[in-house]
């Protein structure tokens, strides 16, 4: 969890997959979006990833989540194709 002035503003998950690759996701509470909070949390994710020995980060984000995609581009991420299908 990420706090600002004693209020929870965001949460992130970070998992090491294998071969130095990690996957992460960030959720910023609605009332804190659009304030650069995602980029601040991204710095925390990168710091933790380095501690875990992760060399490559992959973001878990849906293609229609334009705000997250813009944030990731600002953080120097490049597109990577991942397709999924719900089976039930």
Secondary structure, 3 states (H helix, E strand, C coil): CEEECCEEEEEEEEEEEECCEEEEEEEECHHHCCCCHHHHHHHHHHHHHHHCCCCEEEECCCCCCHHHHHHHHHCCCCCCCCCCCCCC
